[in-house]
C-alpha cells in the first residue's frame, strides 16, 4: 500500500470515526432526533471508508464473497 492510498482512504476514515464518536454525547445533551440521523449517516460514511480500505489492502472487492 502506498502513501496515496493512506491519504485517500485511512485519513478520511479516521475523521469519519471521530465524527461518529461525538454524536452520542450531543444526543444525550439535547435529545433531538436529528442527531440520530446524523449518527446513521456518519456510520455509513465510516463503513464506506472501511470497505475502501479493505479494497485498497487486498485488491479485491470486500463483499465479493456474497456475489
C-alpha positions as a Markdown table, in Angstrom:
| # | Residue | x | y | z |
|---|---|---|---|---|
| 1 | Unk | 0.0 | 0.0 | 0.0 |
| 2 | Unk | 1.3 | 3.4 | -0.9 |
| 3 | Unk | 1.1 | 6.9 | 0.6 |
| 4 | Unk | -1.7 | 7.9 | -1.8 |
| 5 | Unk | -3.9 | 5.1 | -0.6 |
| 6 | Unk | -3.2 | 6.1 | 3.0 |
| 7 | Unk | -4.1 | 9.7 | 2.3 |
| 8 | Unk | -7.2 | 8.9 | 0.3 |
| 9 | Unk | -8.7 | 6.2 | 2.5 |
| 10 | Unk | -7.4 | 6.0 | 6.0 |
| 11 | Unk | -7.2 | 9.7 | 6.9 |
| 12 | Unk | -10.9 | 10.4 | 5.9 |
| 13 | Unk | -11.9 | 7.1 | 7.6 |
| 14 | Unk | -10.3 | 8.3 | 10.9 |
| 15 | Unk | -12.0 | 11.7 | 10.6 |
| 16 | Unk | -15.4 | 9.9 | 10.0 |
| 17 | Unk | -14.8 | 7.7 | 13.1 |
| 18 | Unk | -14.1 | 10.8 | 15.1 |
| 19 | Unk | -17.2 | 12.4 | 13.8 |
| 20 | Unk | -19.4 | 9.5 | 14.7 |
| 21 | Unk | -17.9 | 9.3 | 18.2 |
| 22 | Unk | -19.1 | 12.8 | 19.1 |
| 23 | Unk | -22.8 | 12.4 | 18.2 |
| 24 | Unk | -23.9 | 10.2 | 21.1 |
| 25 | Unk | -22.8 | 12.9 | 23.5 |
| 26 | Unk | -24.6 | 15.6 | 21.6 |
| 27 | Unk | -27.8 | 13.4 | 21.5 |
| 28 | Unk | -27.6 | 12.9 | 25.3 |
| 29 | Unk | -27.4 | 16.7 | 25.8 |
| 30 | Unk | -30.4 | 17.7 | 23.6 |
| 31 | Unk | -32.4 | 14.6 | 22.8 |
| 32 | Unk | -33.1 | 15.9 | 19.3 |
| 33 | Unk | -33.9 | 13.3 | 16.7 |
| 34 | Unk | -31.8 | 14.7 | 14.0 |
| 35 | Unk | -28.7 | 13.6 | 16.0 |
| 36 | Unk | -29.7 | 10.0 | 15.4 |
| 37 | Unk | -30.0 | 10.7 | 11.7 |
| 38 | Unk | -26.5 | 12.3 | 11.7 |
| 39 | Unk | -25.2 | 9.3 | 13.6 |
| 40 | Unk | -26.5 | 6.9 | 11.0 |
| 41 | Unk | -25.1 | 9.0 | 8.2 |
| 42 | Unk | -21.6 | 9.1 | 9.8 |
| 43 | Unk | -21.8 | 5.4 | 10.4 |
| 44 | Unk | -22.5 | 4.8 | 6.7 |
| 45 | Unk | -19.6 | 7.2 | 5.8 |
| 46 | Unk | -17.3 | 5.3 | 8.2 |
| 47 | Unk | -18.4 | 1.9 | 6.7 |
| 48 | Unk | -17.7 | 3.3 | 3.2 |
| 49 | Unk | -14.1 | 4.1 | 4.1 |
| 50 | Unk | -13.6 | 0.8 | 5.9 |
| 51 | Unk | -14.7 | -1.0 | 2.8 |
| 52 | Unk | -12.5 | 1.2 | 0.6 |
| 53 | Unk | -9.5 | 0.5 | 2.9 |
| 54 | Unk | -10.2 | -3.2 | 2.6 |
| 55 | Unk | -10.3 | -2.9 | -1.2 |
| 56 | Unk | -7.0 | -1.0 | -1.1 |
| 57 | Unk | -5.2 | -3.5 | 1.0 |
| 58 | Unk | -6.5 | -6.8 | -0.5 |
| 59 | Unk | -7.1 | -5.7 | -4.1 |
| 60 | Unk | -10.5 | -7.4 | -4.4 |
| 61 | Unk | -13.9 | -6.1 | -3.5 |
| 62 | Unk | -14.7 | -6.6 | 0.2 |
| 63 | Unk | -18.2 | -8.2 | -0.4 |
| 64 | Unk | -17.2 | -10.3 | -3.4 |
| 65 | Unk | -17.9 | -13.5 | -1.4 |
| 66 | Unk | -21.6 | -12.7 | -1.4 |
| 67 | Unk | -22.0 | -12.1 | -5.1 |
